[in-house]
C-alpha cells in the first residue's frame, strides 16, 4: 500500500511540476493533449495536463509542489507561487501566456487564506485579470491549500503588411 501511494505521489509530482510532458495529437478530433510524463514502470495518472481544442486550452488542476522535496510547500505564500508557476509553465508549453487565461478556478482548503493567495496571484497578470471563482473546499490532495485550474484562449495574431 505504501509503495502504491508513493508511486502516485511521484507521478503527481511530475505531472504538476511539468517536467518534459509528452504532447499527443488526436488527428480525428483536432485536439492536442499534453500528458503527464511516464515514469519508469509506474502507471500514468488518468488525466492530461492540458487539452487544446480549436484555440481553447483547458488546464487541469495544479497544486504547489516544491521540486526540492516533492511535497506541498510548507509556506502558504510559497505554495501559492509554486501553483501559479506550474500553471504558467503549462501555458508556456502550449505557446500561451498568463494573459491568455480567460477563466481560473481556485479551490482552497482554508478560506482565511484568500488575501494571501490574492497577493501572490496579482503578480502573475498585467492590466486585466481573467474571470475567476475562488471555492472553499474541505480537503485537497497531498494536503495542499490551493488547486488552480483554468481555461486559456490562443490570441488571434494580426499580420501587418
Backbone bond lengths (Angstrom), bond angles and torsions (degrees), N, CA, C in turn:
res aa  C-N    CA-C-N  psi(-1)  N-CA   C-N-CA  omega(-1)  CA-C   N-CA-C  phi
1 X - - - 1.447 - - 1.525 111.15 -
2 X 1.354 116.95 -43.79 1.457 120.96 179.59 1.527 110.87 -62.97
3 X 1.336 117.05 -41.52 1.467 120.94 -179.90 1.528 110.57 -63.16
4 X 1.326 116.31 -40.93 1.459 120.05 179.14 1.526 110.45 -65.20
5 X 1.338 117.74 -43.57 1.467 121.50 178.39 1.522 110.22 -63.35
6 X 1.332 117.54 -40.36 1.468 120.87 178.56 1.519 110.62 -64.02
7 X 1.330 116.70 -39.57 1.463 120.87 179.00 1.519 110.24 -63.64
8 X 1.323 117.51 -42.26 1.459 121.28 179.69 1.517 110.24 -65.01
9 X 1.322 117.78 -42.19 1.467 120.97 178.48 1.518 110.12 -63.06
10 X 1.322 117.96 -42.43 1.460 121.85 179.74 1.520 110.60 -62.42
11 X 1.322 116.96 -44.43 1.462 120.37 178.96 1.525 109.98 -64.10
12 X 1.323 117.02 -43.10 1.464 120.62 179.14 1.516 110.60 -61.51
13 X 1.328 117.21 -38.71 1.458 121.61 178.80 1.518 110.37 -59.15
14 X 1.340 116.97 -49.69 1.456 120.20 -178.90 1.524 111.16 -66.34
15 X 1.326 117.50 -35.61 1.457 120.50 -179.40 1.516 110.98 -68.55
16 X 1.324 117.69 -41.95 1.455 121.13 -176.36 1.519 111.58 -76.07
17 X 1.318 117.40 -43.70 1.455 120.51 -178.98 1.521 110.33 -69.73
18 X 1.339 116.75 -31.67 1.456 120.36 171.62 1.519 115.14 87.72
19 X 1.311 119.30 36.03 1.455 121.37 177.57 1.518 110.29 -70.37
20 X 1.322 116.97 120.49 1.456 125.26 168.50 1.525 114.14 37.23
21 X 1.318 117.27 54.38 1.464 120.27 179.28 1.517 110.46 -66.72
22 X 1.328 116.18 145.88 1.453 121.72 177.27 1.514 108.97 -81.77
23 X 1.331 115.87 146.34 1.447 121.06 175.52 1.519 107.42 -111.75
24 X 1.322 116.23 129.51 1.460 120.92 179.01 1.518 108.50 -120.51
25 X 1.312 115.83 140.73 1.450 120.99 179.08 1.519 108.40 -110.19
26 X 1.308 115.81 131.05 1.458 120.84 176.30 1.524 106.36 -101.13
27 X 1.321 116.27 96.64 1.457 122.45 -172.88 1.522 112.93 -56.90
28 X 1.316 117.13 -36.15 1.452 119.94 -176.13 1.525 113.38 -76.20
29 X 1.321 118.51 -15.78 1.458 120.69 -177.24 1.522 113.41 -114.56
30 X 1.334 118.06 -13.81 1.452 120.55 -176.68 1.510 112.62 74.23
31 X 1.309 117.91 15.85 1.459 122.33 -179.05 1.522 110.77 -99.15
32 X 1.325 115.89 147.65 1.449 122.42 174.29 1.515 107.57 -116.12
33 X 1.322 116.46 128.63 1.462 121.77 -178.21 1.522 109.61 -111.71
34 X 1.319 116.85 131.65 1.450 121.72 171.61 1.516 105.89 -107.14
35 X 1.322 115.57 108.93 1.462 121.23 -173.85 1.515 111.07 -97.19
36 X 1.329 117.04 151.70 1.456 119.39 170.91 1.530 108.23 -60.42
37 X 1.333 118.17 145.80 1.462 119.92 -178.34 1.518 111.34 -67.09
38 X 1.332 115.33 151.31 1.463 118.75 175.35 1.525 108.14 -78.26
39 X 1.310 115.99 149.76 1.455 120.97 176.28 1.512 107.85 -121.35
40 X 1.292 116.72 147.15 1.463 123.09 -172.93 1.522 113.13 -44.12
41 X 1.327 116.68 106.54 1.450 122.85 172.29 1.519 115.64 72.34
42 X 1.333 118.92 2.75 1.459 120.67 -179.24 1.524 109.62 -101.28
43 X 1.306 115.52 144.58 1.463 120.20 179.76 1.527 110.04 -67.55
44 X 1.312 116.07 140.84 1.463 120.97 178.15 1.524 109.65 -73.35
45 X 1.312 115.19 152.29 1.464 119.90 175.64 1.528 108.89 -70.32
46 X 1.325 117.53 149.65 1.471 120.56 -174.06 1.533 113.51 -85.01
47 X 1.335 117.31 53.31 1.455 121.06 174.85 1.519 109.85 -159.60
48 X 1.321 116.07 163.55 1.461 122.48 173.39 1.522 107.71 -100.90
49 X 1.333 116.98 148.75 1.465 120.55 176.96 1.515 110.54 -65.99
50 X 1.328 115.74 -31.71 1.449 121.40 177.72 1.511 110.10 -162.89
51 X 1.326 115.53 155.32 1.460 121.10 177.61 1.523 107.46 -135.83
52 X 1.353 115.91 126.04 1.460 122.14 177.55 1.515 108.84 -99.68
53 X 1.332 116.69 126.48 1.457 122.72 177.50 1.528 107.90 -134.08
54 X 1.317 116.15 114.92 1.472 121.42 176.87 1.531 113.14 48.77
55 X 1.317 117.09 45.44 1.461 121.13 176.09 1.520 114.82 83.79
56 X 1.327 117.53 -0.32 1.462 121.39 176.19 1.520 108.15 -108.39
57 X 1.325 116.21 129.59 1.463 122.02 -175.17 1.529 108.56 -112.30
58 X 1.320 115.81 118.25 1.459 122.96 -179.95 1.520 107.89 -98.34
59 X 1.327 117.11 121.06 1.463 122.63 -174.72 1.516 109.61 -106.13
60 X 1.329 115.49 126.21 1.461 121.02 176.75 1.517 110.54 -65.33
61 X 1.322 116.53 163.88 1.454 121.49 177.86 1.524 111.98 -63.26
62 X 1.321 115.85 139.00 1.464 123.32 177.74 1.527 108.88 -120.81
63 X 1.329 115.47 147.35 1.463 120.37 172.56 1.520 108.12 -121.78
64 X 1.323 116.90 163.85 1.463 122.79 -174.71 1.513 113.67 -87.83
65 X 1.338 116.27 83.88 1.457 122.00 179.54 1.524 109.56 -89.42
66 X 1.317 117.12 131.18 1.459 122.78 175.20 1.524 108.09 -79.91
67 X 1.342 119.04 115.72 1.461 120.38 -176.69 1.533 113.07 -63.15
68 X 1.319 118.17 -23.63 1.470 120.89 179.81 1.525 112.18 -72.02
69 X 1.336 116.48 -31.61 1.471 119.78 -176.17 1.520 113.23 -112.22
70 X 1.341 117.52 -20.44 1.459 120.79 -175.50 1.519 112.23 75.86
71 X 1.327 116.50 12.31 1.468 121.74 -179.04 1.523 109.54 -122.32
72 X 1.326 114.93 167.50 1.455 119.97 175.36 1.524 108.40 -62.44
73 X 1.324 116.47 137.53 1.459 121.26 179.92 1.519 110.59 -56.37
74 X 1.317 116.84 143.62 1.468 120.63 -178.18 1.518 112.23 -81.43
75 X 1.304 118.66 -23.68 1.458 123.55 179.66 1.533 108.07 -96.53
76 X 1.331 117.58 131.45 1.467 121.87 -175.13 1.526 111.57 -62.12
77 X 1.329 118.28 -43.48 1.463 120.49 179.43 1.524 110.42 -64.71
78 X 1.326 117.62 -40.52 1.466 121.29 177.65 1.528 110.10 -64.03
79 X 1.315 117.22 -40.31 1.463 120.85 177.89 1.526 110.61 -62.47
80 X 1.326 116.98 -44.12 1.468 120.93 178.54 1.526 110.23 -61.72
81 X 1.318 117.78 -41.95 1.464 121.41 178.94 1.540 110.64 -65.35
82 X 1.326 117.06 -43.15 1.463 120.55 179.58 1.526 112.02 -63.57
83 X 1.316 117.10 -40.22 1.470 119.24 179.79 1.526 110.15 -67.40
84 X 1.319 117.39 -40.29 1.457 119.92 179.32 1.531 110.89 -70.57
85 X 1.333 117.92 -36.17 1.469 121.27 174.96 1.529 110.35 -61.78
86 X 1.311 116.58 -39.28 1.458 121.27 179.84 1.531 111.23 -64.83
87 X 1.326 116.69 -42.84 1.466 121.09 176.51 1.530 109.33 -62.72
88 X 1.324 116.39 -45.17 1.469 121.61 179.87 1.533 110.62 -59.53
89 X 1.319 116.87 -44.69 1.465 121.09 -179.46 1.532 110.87 -63.86
90 X 1.316 117.19 -40.21 1.462 121.24 178.46 1.528 110.37 -63.40
91 X 1.319 117.02 -41.48 1.464 120.65 176.68 1.527 111.08 -63.19
92 X 1.318 116.47 -44.59 1.464 120.66 -178.27 1.527 111.51 -61.96
93 X 1.338 117.82 -36.00 1.466 120.43 177.33 1.515 111.36 -63.36
94 X 1.331 117.18 -23.67 1.463 121.55 178.28 1.528 111.51 -95.52
95 X 1.344 117.00 5.41 1.460 120.96 -179.78 1.516 113.33 79.03
96 X 1.334 116.66 21.62 1.466 121.46 -178.39 1.526 110.63 -114.83
97 X 1.331 115.38 171.69 1.464 121.98 178.32 1.528 109.65 -124.36
98 X 1.303 115.75 168.40 1.471 120.52 178.31 1.528 110.73 -58.73
99 X 1.327 117.02 -35.45 1.461 120.36 179.93 1.526 112.95 -68.59
100 X 1.344 117.76 -8.90 1.460 121.22 175.98 1.528 112.00 -86.01
101 X 1.332 116.98 -8.83 1.469 119.77 176.03 1.521 109.60 -66.79
102 X 1.324 116.62 132.89 1.459 120.74 176.69 1.525 111.44 -110.38
103 X 1.328 116.71 -20.15 1.456 121.10 -179.81 1.525 109.53 -149.83
104 X 1.320 115.75 137.11 1.467 122.39 178.86 1.523 108.02 -132.76
105 X 1.321 115.11 137.63 1.460 120.47 172.25 1.518 107.71 -118.39
106 X 1.327 115.72 125.41 1.465 122.05 178.22 1.522 107.28 -112.52
107 X 1.326 115.48 122.77 1.462 121.23 173.51 1.520 106.10 -101.02
108 X 1.331 116.54 132.12 1.456 120.82 -174.81 1.529 110.27 -133.09
109 X 1.331 115.04 130.20 1.464 120.93 -178.37 1.528 112.69 -82.79
110 X 1.343 118.07 -3.64 1.465 121.73 179.47 1.525 108.28 -151.76
111 X 1.319 117.32 101.41 1.464 121.09 -176.26 1.525 113.30 -63.71
112 X 1.319 118.48 -14.73 1.467 121.11 174.79 1.528 111.50 -68.08
113 X 1.334 117.62 -10.97 1.463 122.13 -179.76 1.533 112.57 -93.16
114 X 1.325 116.77 7.29 1.461 122.81 -176.97 1.524 112.14 -52.76
115 X 1.310 118.29 -52.22 1.472 121.51 -177.53 1.519 112.19 -68.08
116 X 1.321 118.01 -37.31 1.467 120.32 178.36 1.523 110.23 -64.35
117 X 1.333 117.15 -41.58 1.458 119.93 177.71 1.526 109.71 -64.64
118 X 1.326 117.69 -45.31 1.466 121.31 -178.65 1.525 112.13 -59.97
119 X 1.325 117.86 -37.28 1.466 121.03 179.79 1.531 110.35 -60.09
120 X 1.312 117.39 -39.32 1.465 121.63 178.06 1.530 109.97 -76.69
121 X 1.309 117.29 -46.24 1.468 123.79 -176.64 1.532 111.53 -54.35
122 X 1.335 116.92 -43.03 1.471 121.61 -178.25 1.519 112.45 -56.31
123 X 1.315 118.19 -31.61 1.463 121.63 -174.79 1.528 113.03 -73.80
124 X 1.318 118.49 -7.57 1.461 121.80 -176.76 1.529 113.82 -97.37
125 X 1.324 117.49 1.15 1.460 120.13 -175.65 1.524 111.08 -131.69
126 X 1.344 114.86 156.53 1.465 123.39 176.51 1.522 107.59 -117.37
127 X 1.293 118.30 131.62 1.467 125.18 176.13 1.523 115.57 59.26
128 X 1.321 117.84 -73.27 1.460 121.07 -173.08 1.528 111.13 -106.69
129 X 1.321 114.75 141.11 1.463 120.97 177.17 1.518 109.79 -101.33
130 X 1.343 117.40 150.74 1.466 119.18 174.11 1.527 110.15 -71.03
131 X 1.321 116.08 161.84 1.462 120.17 170.92 1.529 106.39 -60.25
132 X 1.345 117.00 147.48 1.464 117.45 -175.55 1.521 111.27 -149.32
133 X 1.323 114.11 145.81 1.462 122.01 169.14 1.523 106.49 -117.99
134 X 1.319 116.88 137.85 1.468 122.96 176.86 1.520 105.28 -120.73
135 X 1.323 115.70 108.67 1.460 121.15 -168.79 1.517 111.05 -114.93
136 X 1.310 116.59 125.51 1.457 121.82 175.90 1.516 110.44 -80.91
137 X 1.327 115.53 131.72 1.459 120.84 178.87 1.523 109.40 -133.24
138 X 1.307 116.03 168.93 1.454 121.66 -176.14 1.523 113.24 -74.67
139 X 1.338 117.24 -42.78 1.453 120.23 -172.00 1.524 110.38 -158.40
140 X 1.360 116.14 147.74 1.456 122.10 175.25 1.527 110.10 -122.35
141 X 1.331 116.97 160.56 1.457 121.11 179.93 1.526 110.93 -60.05
142 X 1.319 115.38 146.49 1.461 124.32 177.74 1.526 113.89 59.25
143 X 1.331 117.01 17.00 1.457 120.49 178.51 1.519 114.11 75.76
144 X 1.328 117.33 18.52 1.463 121.28 -179.98 1.525 110.64 -65.83
145 X 1.334 115.18 153.12 1.465 120.74 173.48 1.524 111.29 -89.10
146 X 1.361 116.37 -30.07 1.460 121.29 -174.46 1.525 111.14 -130.86
147 X 1.335 115.31 144.12 1.456 122.00 166.08 1.518 106.20 -134.37
148 X 1.335 116.30 132.95 1.461 121.44 -175.46 1.526 109.78 -123.90
149 X 1.324 116.04 128.69 1.466 123.36 174.74 1.526 106.80 -125.51
150 X 1.323 116.72 161.93 1.457 117.56 -178.85 1.508 113.92 -161.55
151 X 1.321 113.50 173.89 1.458 122.97 175.30 1.524 106.69 -131.27
152 X 1.327 116.03 129.19 1.465 121.85 177.71 1.518 108.66 -122.02
153 X 1.321 115.30 153.57 1.454 120.96 177.31 1.514 107.87 -123.11
154 X 1.339 115.57 128.26 1.454 120.40 178.29 1.529 108.78 -66.12
155 X 1.323 116.53 129.44 1.461 118.99 -178.94 1.527 111.40 -69.15
156 X 1.324 115.77 146.91 1.461 119.07 173.22 1.510 106.72 -79.16
157 X 1.270 116.53 129.50 1.467 122.45 -178.24 1.520 108.48 -93.95
158 X 1.305 116.13 122.75 1.466 118.78 175.60 1.528 108.58 -92.17
159 X 1.288 115.31 139.52 1.460 120.90 -178.88 1.520 108.62 -108.30
160 X 1.319 115.57 123.34 1.467 119.67 178.12 1.523 108.87 -90.37
161 X 1.302 115.39 136.71 1.476 120.53 179.02 1.493 111.56 -94.20
